[in-house]
Amino acid sequence: MTIVDRYTRCFLGIEPVLQRTQAVAQKLVDEAPAGQYYSDKFPLYDSLVYRRGYHLSLSDKSETYSVEGGNAELRHYLTRLVRKSRCFSRSLAWLNRHVKAFAHAWNQRQLHNRARPFDKKHLIEFVCLQN
């Protein structure tokens, strides 16, 4: 289960689970410093208590693109999360360690990129001067 900040694309909460349960979901929501929560129509999300913000459950994926993108990044970079592959985790504890390490590195990268945006105009001028 993941909670992703839409602005920075950082993981606010991440927990590998075999099944989505009320206890794990509530723990993630309690630890995430978010003001707005968007989810699909999975019934579990409507039963959670959102103390720090409000929750909007939508029938489409129009507001859940950030978390879907984050999940795609996890599957892309962590081979053990690719569906039906030869590489898989035998232990949920080790999977949890790998996912937490990835989320930490990913968040550092996202915050670095946001603090130092790539200046495309400068690169174009540099390429033009080289030619």
C-alpha positions as CSV (number, residue, x, y, z in Angstrom):
1,M,0.0,0.0,0.0
2,T,1.3,3.4,-0.8
3,I,0.4,7.1,-0.2
4,V,2.1,9.5,-2.6
5,D,2.3,13.3,-2.4
6,R,1.0,14.7,-5.7
7,Y,3.2,17.8,-5.7
8,T,6.6,16.3,-4.9
9,R,5.8,12.7,-6.1
10,C,7.4,11.5,-2.8
11,F,6.1,8.5,-1.0
12,L,4.4,9.6,2.3
13,G,3.5,6.1,3.3
14,I,4.5,2.7,2.0
15,E,3.9,-0.8,3.3
16,P,4.2,-4.1,1.4
17,V,1.3,-6.3,2.4
18,L,-0.2,-9.6,1.3
19,Q,-3.7,-8.2,1.8
20,R,-5.1,-4.7,2.4
21,T,-6.4,-4.6,5.9
22,Q,-8.0,-1.9,8.0
23,A,-5.2,-1.8,10.5
24,V,-2.4,-1.3,8.0
25,A,-4.3,1.3,6.0
26,Q,-5.2,3.3,9.1
27,K,-1.6,3.2,10.2
28,L,-0.4,4.6,6.9
29,V,-3.1,7.4,6.9
30,D,-2.2,8.3,10.5
31,E,1.5,8.6,9.7
32,A,1.1,10.5,6.4
33,P,1.2,14.3,6.7
34,A,-1.4,14.8,3.9
35,G,-4.4,17.2,3.8
36,Q,-6.2,15.6,0.9
37,Y,-6.7,11.9,0.1
38,Y,-7.9,10.5,-3.2
39,S,-8.7,6.9,-3.7
40,D,-10.6,4.5,-5.9
41,K,-13.9,3.0,-4.8
42,F,-12.3,0.2,-2.8
43,P,-14.5,-0.1,0.3
44,L,-11.6,-0.1,2.8
45,Y,-10.7,3.5,2.1
46,D,-14.2,4.8,3.0
47,S,-14.0,3.2,6.4
48,L,-10.7,4.9,7.4
49,V,-10.5,8.0,9.7
50,Y,-8.8,10.9,8.0
51,R,-7.8,13.1,10.9
52,R,-5.6,15.6,9.1
53,G,-7.6,16.1,6.0
54,Y,-10.5,15.0,3.8
55,H,-11.0,12.0,1.6
56,L,-12.6,11.8,-1.8
57,S,-13.4,8.4,-3.3
58,L,-13.8,8.5,-7.0
59,S,-15.1,6.0,-9.5
60,D,-12.4,6.8,-12.1
61,K,-8.6,7.2,-11.9
62,S,-8.6,11.0,-12.5
63,E,-7.1,11.9,-9.1
64,T,-5.1,8.7,-8.4
65,Y,-2.5,9.1,-11.1
66,S,0.3,10.0,-8.7
67,V,0.0,6.8,-6.6
68,E,-0.5,4.7,-9.8
69,G,2.7,6.3,-11.2
70,G,4.5,5.6,-7.9
71,N,3.4,2.0,-8.0
72,A,4.6,1.7,-11.6
73,E,8.0,3.1,-10.6
74,L,8.2,0.5,-7.8
75,R,7.5,-2.3,-10.3
76,H,10.0,-0.9,-12.8
77,Y,12.9,-0.5,-10.4
78,L,12.4,-3.3,-8.0
79,T,12.5,-6.6,-10.0
80,R,10.9,-8.5,-7.1
81,L,7.7,-6.5,-7.6
82,V,7.3,-7.4,-11.3
83,R,4.3,-9.6,-11.7
84,K,4.9,-13.3,-12.2
85,S,8.7,-13.0,-12.6
86,R,11.5,-15.3,-11.6
87,C,12.7,-12.8,-9.1
88,F,10.4,-12.7,-6.1
89,S,10.5,-12.1,-2.3
90,R,10.3,-15.2,-0.1
91,S,10.0,-13.0,3.0
92,L,7.7,-10.1,3.6
93,A,10.2,-8.6,6.0
94,W,12.9,-8.4,3.3
95,L,10.5,-7.0,0.8
96,N,9.6,-4.4,3.3
97,R,13.3,-3.4,3.7
98,H,13.8,-3.2,0.0
99,V,10.7,-1.1,-0.6
100,K,11.5,1.3,2.3
101,A,15.1,1.7,1.0
102,F,13.8,2.4,-2.5
103,A,11.2,4.9,-1.2
104,H,13.9,6.8,0.7
105,A,16.2,7.0,-2.3
106,W,13.2,8.0,-4.6
107,N,12.1,10.7,-2.2
108,Q,15.6,12.2,-2.0
109,R,15.8,12.2,-5.8
110,Q,12.4,13.9,-6.2
111,L,13.2,16.6,-3.6
112,H,16.7,17.1,-5.3
113,N,15.1,17.5,-8.7
114,R,12.4,19.9,-7.3
115,A,15.1,22.0,-5.5
116,R,17.4,22.2,-8.6
117,P,15.2,22.1,-11.7
118,F,16.9,21.3,-15.0
119,D,17.4,24.4,-17.0
120,K,16.5,23.3,-20.6
121,K,17.1,26.8,-22.0
122,H,20.7,26.7,-20.7
123,L,21.3,23.3,-22.3
124,I,20.0,24.5,-25.6
125,E,22.3,27.5,-25.5
126,F,25.2,25.2,-24.6
127,V,24.5,22.8,-27.5
128,C,24.1,25.8,-30.0
129,L,27.5,27.1,-28.9
130,Q,29.1,23.7,-29.4
131,N,27.9,23.6,-33.0
